[in-house]
Amino acid sequence: MSKPAPTFYVFHGDDELTCAETVAELRQRLDDSGVADLNTTVFDGQKVTLTELRNACEAIPFLAERRLVIVEGLLSRLQRKGDRFLEGLLELAPRLPETTRLIFVENCALPDDHPMLQLAQRHPRGYVRRFDPPTDRDLPRWIAQRARRHGGRIAPQAAARLAEAIGSDLRLLDQEILKLVTYVGSEREITVEDIARLVPYVQQAVVFDLVDALGRRDGRTAASTLQRLLDRGEHPMGILAMVVRQFRLLIQVAELRRAGESATTIARILKLHPYPARKLFVQSTNFTLAQLEQIYRHLLTTDAEIKQGNLSPEIALDLLVAGLTGRSAP
């Protein structure tokens, strides 16, 4: 005898993109009448009441066989046994009408002992799926799969470079992959050169490489990284502006890190994307705060020398790299 179709689902985990796509696919699969919007109710788990949820689940579908009730972010705040709301949910879920599909969506992983998670795992009408993002090692493979999903192909080196530049922000990665596939088309695969041309985070990653080399006092690597930026068509004044901004952020990050803030909190305070915030957090450990402030003054002096006409931008950048990586570097 086959297992009956689930009537209540628990979707949880940090991979919000795949979770949202799975909910959309389930919604499309359940819509065999063309009136899905009229039979779908979405609740904010921070605001919904048990009465509202019960009324939505017990409502009769309109000109359709089923209705869909989606609750976002409720279970993560209802974890204590004995909570009246939670006890009401545990009573409601197994008794849902055959015409209702109830989906709990949590954009974080629930603990294994969560009562609703345990109920959905053992009940014949329950269903649980955990959505975990790919590991750093698996991220290039995920990128290649998304490229194929969008009708394109990507070279392994390009997938690795994209993963390195953007990190594990899957929605942002998907947006960039779609943009690259649209630009390249299906005739050829996406290359490292396409990534460098179209993805702004890659250019930023090269600036990270330059600052890393400066922090290590590695003059040869710093000079070759600077030349990479120039070869890609970056204006010398634009490069200087990016380096100045990088060290200004490093000073802010170093001060916040010294105050005990985490990389996640720093990203929120400085309104940075999590990827560069993590890179800056690690990079700031290469310098003392006094060194960062002295380097920043050096950068401002270089900028003034260029604007006063005392140095050409190209020579100023070369002298800057030599000065910051030489024995007399601050």
LUMVEXBA-691890 format. One record per residue (C-alpha): residue number from 1; residue in one letter; chain; x, y, z. Coordinates in nm, 3 decimals. Layout:
BEGIN
+-----+---+---+---------+---------+---------+
|   k | r | c |    east |   north |      up |
+-----+---+---+---------+---------+---------+
| NUM | a | A |       X |       Y |       Z |
...
+-----+---+---+---------+---------+---------+
END
This chain:
BEGIN
+-----+---+---+---------+---------+---------+
|   k | r | c |    east |   north |      up |
+-----+---+---+---------+---------+---------+
|   1 | m | A |   0.000 |   0.000 |   0.000 |
|   2 | s | A |   0.148 |   0.335 |  -0.106 |
|   3 | k | A |   0.211 |   0.610 |   0.147 |
|   4 | p | A |  -0.054 |   0.886 |   0.145 |
|   5 | a | A |   0.041 |   1.225 |   0.007 |
|   6 | p | A |   0.172 |   1.469 |   0.270 |
|   7 | t | A |  -0.064 |   1.733 |   0.401 |
|   8 | f | A |   0.193 |   1.927 |   0.607 |
|   9 | y | A |   0.554 |   2.005 |   0.524 |
|  10 | v | A |   0.851 |   2.140 |   0.719 |
|  11 | f | A |   1.111 |   2.305 |   0.495 |
|  12 | h | A |   1.410 |   2.438 |   0.690 |
|  13 | g | A |   1.775 |   2.526 |   0.637 |
|  14 | d | A |   2.008 |   2.806 |   0.527 |
|  15 | d | A |   1.970 |   2.750 |   0.151 |
|  16 | e | A |   1.689 |   3.000 |   0.107 |
|  17 | l | A |   1.712 |   2.998 |  -0.275 |
|  18 | t | A |   1.652 |   2.625 |  -0.325 |
|  19 | c | A |   1.385 |   2.626 |  -0.056 |
|  20 | a | A |   1.195 |   2.910 |  -0.229 |
|  21 | e | A |   1.223 |   2.733 |  -0.565 |
|  22 | t | A |   1.094 |   2.410 |  -0.412 |
|  23 | v | A |   0.792 |   2.589 |  -0.264 |
|  24 | a | A |   0.723 |   2.751 |  -0.603 |
|  25 | e | A |   0.745 |   2.414 |  -0.780 |
|  26 | l | A |   0.514 |   2.253 |  -0.524 |
|  27 | r | A |   0.270 |   2.539 |  -0.563 |
|  28 | q | A |   0.272 |   2.498 |  -0.941 |
|  29 | r | A |   0.226 |   2.122 |  -0.913 |
|  30 | l | A |  -0.073 |   2.160 |  -0.683 |
|  31 | d | A |  -0.234 |   2.420 |  -0.911 |
|  32 | d | A |  -0.439 |   2.220 |  -1.158 |
|  33 | s | A |  -0.722 |   2.472 |  -1.175 |
|  34 | g | A |  -0.563 |   2.802 |  -1.274 |
|  35 | v | A |  -0.685 |   2.974 |  -0.957 |
|  36 | a | A |  -0.379 |   2.918 |  -0.737 |
|  37 | d | A |  -0.368 |   3.277 |  -0.611 |
|  38 | l | A |  -0.724 |   3.250 |  -0.482 |
|  39 | n | A |  -0.635 |   2.931 |  -0.295 |
|  40 | t | A |  -0.297 |   3.033 |  -0.152 |
|  41 | t | A |  -0.249 |   3.210 |   0.181 |
|  42 | v | A |   0.095 |   3.325 |   0.297 |
|  43 | f | A |   0.147 |   3.420 |   0.664 |
|  44 | d | A |   0.431 |   3.604 |   0.835 |
|  45 | g | A |   0.526 |   3.374 |   1.122 |
|  46 | q | A |   0.610 |   3.671 |   1.343 |
|  47 | k | A |   0.254 |   3.804 |   1.325 |
|  48 | v | A |   0.012 |   3.519 |   1.253 |
|  49 | t | A |  -0.216 |   3.390 |   1.528 |
|  50 | l | A |  -0.322 |   3.031 |   1.582 |
|  51 | t | A |  -0.683 |   3.125 |   1.506 |
|  52 | e | A |  -0.587 |   3.283 |   1.172 |
|  53 | l | A |  -0.383 |   2.980 |   1.079 |
|  54 | r | A |  -0.655 |   2.736 |   1.179 |
|  55 | n | A |  -0.922 |   2.927 |   0.984 |
|  56 | a | A |  -0.703 |   2.933 |   0.670 |
|  57 | c | A |  -0.632 |   2.559 |   0.694 |
|  58 | e | A |  -0.996 |   2.467 |   0.743 |
|  59 | a | A |  -1.129 |   2.688 |   0.462 |
|  60 | i | A |  -1.279 |   2.511 |   0.160 |
|  61 | p | A |  -1.086 |   2.557 |  -0.170 |
|  62 | f | A |  -1.249 |   2.788 |  -0.426 |
|  63 | l | A |  -1.315 |   2.608 |  -0.757 |
|  64 | a | A |  -1.019 |   2.378 |  -0.693 |
|  65 | e | A |  -0.928 |   2.051 |  -0.523 |
|  66 | r | A |  -0.674 |   2.197 |  -0.278 |
|  67 | r | A |  -0.567 |   2.512 |  -0.104 |
|  68 | l | A |  -0.212 |   2.601 |   0.003 |
|  69 | v | A |  -0.117 |   2.766 |   0.333 |
|  70 | i | A |   0.243 |   2.885 |   0.369 |
|  71 | v | A |   0.381 |   3.006 |   0.704 |
|  72 | e | A |   0.724 |   3.172 |   0.702 |
|  73 | g | A |   0.946 |   3.192 |   1.009 |
|  74 | l | A |   0.705 |   3.057 |   1.272 |
|  75 | l | A |   0.861 |   2.735 |   1.399 |
|  76 | s | A |   1.199 |   2.890 |   1.483 |
|  77 | r | A |   1.027 |   3.104 |   1.748 |
|  78 | l | A |   0.810 |   2.822 |   1.885 |
|  79 | q | A |   1.049 |   2.566 |   2.027 |
|  80 | r | A |   0.945 |   2.521 |   2.392 |
|  81 | k | A |   0.725 |   2.228 |   2.480 |
|  82 | g | A |   0.419 |   2.353 |   2.659 |
|  83 | d | A |   0.391 |   2.668 |   2.448 |
|  84 | r | A |   0.016 |   2.707 |   2.377 |
|  85 | f | A |   0.073 |   2.814 |   2.016 |
|  86 | l | A |   0.306 |   2.522 |   1.953 |
|  87 | e | A |   0.072 |   2.275 |   2.120 |
|  88 | g | A |  -0.208 |   2.405 |   1.900 |
|  89 | l | A |   0.001 |   2.349 |   1.587 |
|  90 | l | A |   0.089 |   1.995 |   1.696 |
|  91 | e | A |  -0.282 |   1.927 |   1.733 |
|  92 | l | A |  -0.379 |   2.101 |   1.405 |
|  93 | a | A |  -0.122 |   1.948 |   1.165 |
|  94 | p | A |  -0.228 |   1.580 |   1.185 |
|  95 | r | A |  -0.597 |   1.673 |   1.146 |
|  96 | l | A |  -0.573 |   1.888 |   0.836 |
|  97 | p | A |  -0.847 |   1.842 |   0.578 |
|  98 | e | A |  -0.745 |   1.641 |   0.274 |
|  99 | t | A |  -0.797 |   1.957 |   0.069 |
| 100 | t | A |  -0.526 |   2.155 |   0.256 |
| 101 | r | A |  -0.149 |   2.160 |   0.218 |
| 102 | l | A |   0.031 |   2.340 |   0.501 |
| 103 | i | A |   0.397 |   2.438 |   0.447 |
| 104 | f | A |   0.620 |   2.570 |   0.724 |
| 105 | v | A |   0.922 |   2.756 |   0.578 |
| 106 | e | A |   1.222 |   2.831 |   0.800 |
| 107 | n | A |   1.533 |   3.001 |   0.657 |
| 108 | c | A |   1.751 |   2.841 |   0.922 |
| 109 | a | A |   1.803 |   2.485 |   1.040 |
| 110 | l | A |   1.570 |   2.373 |   1.317 |
| 111 | p | A |   1.711 |   2.165 |   1.604 |
| 112 | d | A |   1.656 |   1.792 |   1.571 |
| 113 | d | A |   1.441 |   1.786 |   1.883 |
| 114 | h | A |   1.195 |   2.049 |   1.761 |
| 115 | p | A |   0.847 |   1.903 |   1.831 |
| 116 | m | A |   0.700 |   1.995 |   1.491 |
| 117 | l | A |   1.004 |   1.855 |   1.311 |
| 118 | q | A |   0.971 |   1.528 |   1.501 |
| 119 | l | A |   0.597 |   1.512 |   1.432 |
| 120 | a | A |   0.645 |   1.564 |   1.057 |
| 121 | q | A |   0.915 |   1.296 |   1.049 |
| 122 | r | A |   0.705 |   1.026 |   1.214 |
| 123 | h | A |   0.354 |   1.110 |   1.093 |
| 124 | p | A |   0.243 |   0.943 |   0.764 |
| 125 | r | A |   0.103 |   1.276 |   0.636 |
| 126 | g | A |   0.411 |   1.477 |   0.732 |
| 127 | y | A |   0.716 |   1.563 |   0.520 |
| 128 | v | A |   1.052 |   1.717 |   0.616 |
| 129 | r | A |   1.328 |   1.852 |   0.396 |
| 130 | r | A |   1.640 |   2.034 |   0.511 |
| 131 | f | A |   1.802 |   2.278 |   0.268 |
| 132 | d | A |   2.176 |   2.315 |   0.329 |
| 133 | p | A |   2.389 |   2.541 |   0.104 |
| 134 | p | A |   2.681 |   2.380 |  -0.081 |
| 135 | t | A |   3.015 |   2.371 |   0.095 |
| 136 | d | A |   3.303 |   2.582 |  -0.035 |
| 137 | r | A |   3.438 |   2.269 |  -0.202 |
| 138 | d | A |   3.108 |   2.193 |  -0.377 |
| 139 | l | A |   3.026 |   2.553 |  -0.473 |
| 140 | p | A |   3.192 |   2.543 |  -0.820 |
| 141 | r | A |   2.991 |   2.229 |  -0.902 |
| 142 | w | A |   2.673 |   2.407 |  -0.788 |
| 143 | i | A |   2.762 |   2.701 |  -1.015 |
| 144 | a | A |   2.805 |   2.467 |  -1.312 |
| 145 | q | A |   2.465 |   2.310 |  -1.241 |
| 146 | r | A |   2.297 |   2.651 |  -1.223 |
| 147 | a | A |   2.459 |   2.752 |  -1.551 |
| 148 | r | A |   2.310 |   2.441 |  -1.716 |
| 149 | r | A |   1.974 |   2.518 |  -1.554 |
| 150 | h | A |   1.982 |   2.859 |  -1.726 |
| 151 | g | A |   2.078 |   2.702 |  -2.058 |
| 152 | g | A |   2.452 |   2.772 |  -2.057 |
| 153 | r | A |   2.789 |   2.622 |  -1.973 |
| 154 | i | A |   3.079 |   2.747 |  -1.762 |
| 155 | a | A |   3.445 |   2.645 |  -1.761 |
| 156 | p | A |   3.570 |   2.489 |  -1.433 |
| 157 | q | A |   3.826 |   2.769 |  -1.384 |
| 158 | a | A |   3.554 |   3.031 |  -1.434 |
| 159 | a | A |   3.323 |   2.856 |  -1.186 |
| 160 | a | A |   3.603 |   2.849 |  -0.928 |
| 161 | r | A |   3.678 |   3.218 |  -0.986 |
| 162 | l | A |   3.312 |   3.313 |  -0.949 |
| 163 | a | A |   3.285 |   3.111 |  -0.628 |
| 164 | e | A |   3.596 |   3.279 |  -0.492 |
| 165 | a | A |   3.474 |   3.627 |  -0.579 |
| 166 | i | A |   3.117 |   3.608 |  -0.450 |
| 167 | g | A |   3.123 |   3.332 |  -0.190 |
| 168 | s | A |   2.815 |   3.144 |  -0.075 |
| 169 | d | A |   2.549 |   3.408 |  -0.144 |
| 170 | l | A |   2.344 |   3.177 |  -0.367 |
| 171 | r | A |   2.092 |   3.437 |  -0.483 |
| 172 | l | A |   2.366 |   3.676 |  -0.589 |
| 173 | l | A |   2.554 |   3.391 |  -0.757 |
| 174 | d | A |   2.240 |   3.291 |  -0.946 |
| 175 | q | A |   2.186 |   3.650 |  -1.066 |
| 176 | e | A |   2.544 |   3.672 |  -1.193 |
| 177 | i | A |   2.524 |   3.330 |  -1.360 |
| 178 | l | A |   2.203 |   3.429 |  -1.539 |
| 179 | k | A |   2.367 |   3.753 |  -1.653 |
| 180 | l | A |   2.670 |   3.564 |  -1.782 |
| 181 | v | A |   2.460 |   3.303 |  -1.964 |
| 182 | t | A |   2.251 |   3.578 |  -2.124 |
| 183 | y | A |   2.570 |   3.755 |  -2.238 |
| 184 | v | A |   2.755 |   3.448 |  -2.367 |
| 185 | g | A |   2.460 |   3.246 |  -2.497 |
| 186 | s | A |   2.457 |   2.871 |  -2.549 |
| 187 | e | A |   2.719 |   2.861 |  -2.827 |
| 188 | r | A |   3.023 |   2.860 |  -2.596 |
| 189 | e | A |   3.104 |   2.820 |  -2.229 |
| 190 | i | A |   3.158 |   3.106 |  -1.986 |
| 191 | t | A |   3.528 |   3.182 |  -1.940 |
| 192 | v | A |   3.741 |   3.351 |  -1.676 |
| 193 | e | A |   3.764 |   3.651 |  -1.911 |
| 194 | d | A |   3.383 |   3.678 |  -1.917 |
| 195 | i | A |   3.381 |   3.673 |  -1.536 |
| 196 | a | A |   3.641 |   3.951 |  -1.518 |
| 197 | r | A |   3.449 |   4.160 |  -1.771 |
| 198 | l | A |   3.098 |   4.130 |  -1.627 |
| 199 | v | A |   3.115 |   4.049 |  -1.255 |
| 200 | p | A |   3.199 |   4.352 |  -1.040 |
| 201 | y | A |   3.298 |   4.139 |  -0.739 |
| 202 | v | A |   3.592 |   3.992 |  -0.932 |
| 203 | q | A |   3.751 |   4.332 |  -0.974 |
| 204 | q | A |   3.707 |   4.384 |  -0.603 |
| 205 | a | A |   3.870 |   4.046 |  -0.541 |
| 206 | v | A |   4.180 |   4.164 |  -0.732 |
| 207 | v | A |   4.196 |   4.470 |  -0.507 |
| 208 | f | A |   4.186 |   4.230 |  -0.209 |
| 209 | d | A |   4.482 |   4.048 |  -0.366 |
| 210 | l | A |   4.670 |   4.378 |  -0.401 |
| 211 | v | A |   4.605 |   4.479 |  -0.040 |
| 212 | d | A |   4.699 |   4.129 |   0.079 |
| 213 | a | A |   5.033 |   4.161 |  -0.099 |
| 214 | l | A |   5.087 |   4.506 |   0.052 |
| 215 | g | A |   5.010 |   4.363 |   0.397 |
| 216 | r | A |   5.270 |   4.088 |   0.346 |
| 217 | r | A |   5.523 |   4.345 |   0.217 |
| 218 | d | A |   5.537 |   4.131 |  -0.099 |
| 219 | g | A |   5.648 |   4.388 |  -0.354 |
| 220 | r | A |   5.669 |   4.150 |  -0.650 |
| 221 | t | A |   5.312 |   4.018 |  -0.608 |
| 222 | a | A |   5.177 |   4.366 |  -0.539 |
| 223 | a | A |   5.340 |   4.500 |  -0.856 |
| 224 | s | A |   5.210 |   4.215 |  -1.073 |
| 225 | t | A |   4.859 |   4.250 |  -0.926 |
| 226 | l | A |   4.867 |   4.623 |  -0.995 |
| 227 | q | A |   4.967 |   4.547 |  -1.354 |
| 228 | r | A |   4.672 |   4.304 |  -1.385 |
| 229 | l | A |   4.434 |   4.584 |  -1.296 |
| 230 | l | A |   4.599 |   4.821 |  -1.545 |
| 231 | d | A |   4.592 |   4.556 |  -1.818 |
| 232 | r | A |   4.217 |   4.517 |  -1.767 |
| 233 | g | A |   4.170 |   4.882 |  -1.848 |
| 234 | e | A |   4.132 |   5.022 |  -1.497 |
| 235 | h | A |   4.232 |   5.389 |  -1.477 |
| 236 | p | A |   4.521 |   5.451 |  -1.231 |
| 237 | m | A |   4.313 |   5.703 |  -1.037 |
| 238 | g | A |   4.033 |   5.447 |  -1.018 |
| 239 | i | A |   4.276 |   5.190 |  -0.877 |
| 240 | l | A |   4.402 |   5.439 |  -0.621 |
| 241 | a | A |   4.043 |   5.519 |  -0.519 |
| 242 | m | A |   3.969 |   5.147 |  -0.471 |
| 243 | v | A |   4.283 |   5.100 |  -0.259 |
| 244 | v | A |   4.201 |   5.410 |  -0.050 |
| 245 | r | A |   3.848 |   5.280 |   0.008 |
| 246 | q | A |   3.987 |   4.937 |   0.101 |
| 247 | f | A |   4.217 |   5.078 |   0.368 |
| 248 | r | A |   3.944 |   5.311 |   0.498 |
| 249 | l | A |   3.721 |   5.005 |   0.544 |
| 250 | l | A |   4.008 |   4.811 |   0.701 |
| 251 | i | A |   4.048 |   5.084 |   0.963 |
| 252 | q | A |   3.678 |   5.069 |   1.045 |
| 253 | v | A |   3.677 |   4.688 |   1.054 |
| 254 | a | A |   3.991 |   4.679 |   1.273 |
| 255 | e | A |   3.832 |   4.917 |   1.523 |
| 256 | l | A |   3.508 |   4.716 |   1.534 |
| 257 | r | A |   3.698 |   4.387 |   1.558 |
| 258 | r | A |   3.898 |   4.527 |   1.850 |
| 259 | a | A |   3.565 |   4.618 |   2.013 |
| 260 | g | A |   3.464 |   4.251 |   1.992 |
| 261 | e | A |   3.227 |   4.264 |   1.695 |
| 262 | s | A |   3.193 |   3.961 |   1.465 |
| 263 | a | A |   3.225 |   3.965 |   1.085 |
| 264 | t | A |   2.846 |   3.928 |   1.053 |
| 265 | t | A |   2.778 |   4.223 |   1.283 |
| 266 | i | A |   3.042 |   4.435 |   1.109 |
| 267 | a | A |   2.877 |   4.366 |   0.773 |
| 268 | r | A |   2.549 |   4.497 |   0.911 |
| 269 | i | A |   2.704 |   4.804 |   1.078 |
| 270 | l | A |   2.904 |   4.907 |   0.770 |
| 271 | k | A |   2.627 |   4.798 |   0.529 |
| 272 | l | A |   2.862 |   4.563 |   0.343 |
| 273 | h | A |   2.790 |   4.244 |   0.153 |
| 274 | p | A |   2.884 |   3.945 |   0.374 |
| 275 | y | A |   3.158 |   3.827 |   0.135 |
| 276 | p | A |   3.379 |   4.142 |   0.139 |
| 277 | a | A |   3.301 |   4.185 |   0.510 |
| 278 | r | A |   3.447 |   3.841 |   0.585 |
| 279 | k | A |   3.749 |   3.913 |   0.366 |
| 280 | l | A |   3.808 |   4.248 |   0.536 |
| 281 | f | A |   3.772 |   4.087 |   0.879 |
| 282 | v | A |   4.048 |   3.838 |   0.800 |
| 283 | q | A |   4.260 |   4.093 |   0.614 |
| 284 | s | A |   4.254 |   4.338 |   0.904 |
| 285 | t | A |   4.456 |   4.091 |   1.113 |
| 286 | n | A |   4.756 |   4.155 |   0.885 |
| 287 | f | A |   4.795 |   4.509 |   1.020 |
| 288 | t | A |   4.797 |   4.695 |   1.348 |
| 289 | l | A |   4.558 |   4.988 |   1.373 |
| 290 | a | A |   4.858 |   5.224 |   1.384 |
| 291 | q | A |   4.994 |   5.075 |   1.060 |
| 292 | l | A |   4.658 |   5.113 |   0.888 |
| 293 | e | A |   4.629 |   5.477 |   0.989 |
| 294 | q | A |   4.984 |   5.552 |   0.872 |
| 295 | i | A |   4.923 |   5.377 |   0.538 |
| 296 | y | A |   4.598 |   5.570 |   0.495 |
| 297 | r | A |   4.785 |   5.900 |   0.544 |
| 298 | h | A |   5.041 |   5.782 |   0.288 |
| 299 | l | A |   4.760 |   5.714 |   0.040 |
| 300 | l | A |   4.608 |   6.059 |   0.093 |
| 301 | t | A |   4.950 |   6.219 |   0.039 |
| 302 | t | A |   4.989 |   6.024 |  -0.286 |
| 303 | d | A |   4.645 |   6.140 |  -0.400 |
| 304 | a | A |   4.738 |   6.502 |  -0.326 |
| 305 | e | A |   5.069 |   6.471 |  -0.515 |
| 306 | i | A |   4.885 |   6.347 |  -0.826 |
| 307 | k | A |   4.618 |   6.617 |  -0.813 |
| 308 | q | A |   4.880 |   6.889 |  -0.767 |
| 309 | g | A |   5.057 |   6.765 |  -1.080 |
| 310 | n | A |   5.375 |   6.661 |  -0.900 |
| 311 | l | A |   5.343 |   6.294 |  -1.009 |
| 312 | s | A |   5.174 |   6.108 |  -1.292 |
| 313 | p | A |   4.916 |   5.853 |  -1.169 |
| 314 | e | A |   5.113 |   5.557 |  -1.307 |
| 315 | i | A |   5.440 |   5.661 |  -1.141 |
| 316 | a | A |   5.257 |   5.744 |  -0.818 |
| 317 | l | A |   5.112 |   5.393 |  -0.801 |
| 318 | d | A |   5.452 |   5.235 |  -0.863 |
| 319 | l | A |   5.609 |   5.449 |  -0.589 |
| 320 | l | A |   5.320 |   5.368 |  -0.359 |
| 321 | v | A |   5.372 |   4.993 |  -0.399 |
| 322 | a | A |   5.748 |   5.030 |  -0.356 |
| 323 | g | A |   5.705 |   5.248 |  -0.049 |
| 324 | l | A |   5.454 |   5.024 |   0.125 |
| 325 | t | A |   5.644 |   4.702 |   0.058 |
| 326 | g | A |   6.000 |   4.829 |   0.102 |
| 327 | r | A |   6.210 |   4.829 |   0.416 |
| 328 | s | A |   6.107 |   5.185 |   0.492 |
| 329 | a | A |   5.739 |   5.099 |   0.471 |
| 330 | p | A |   5.522 |   5.221 |   0.758 |
+-----+---+---+---------+---------+---------+
END
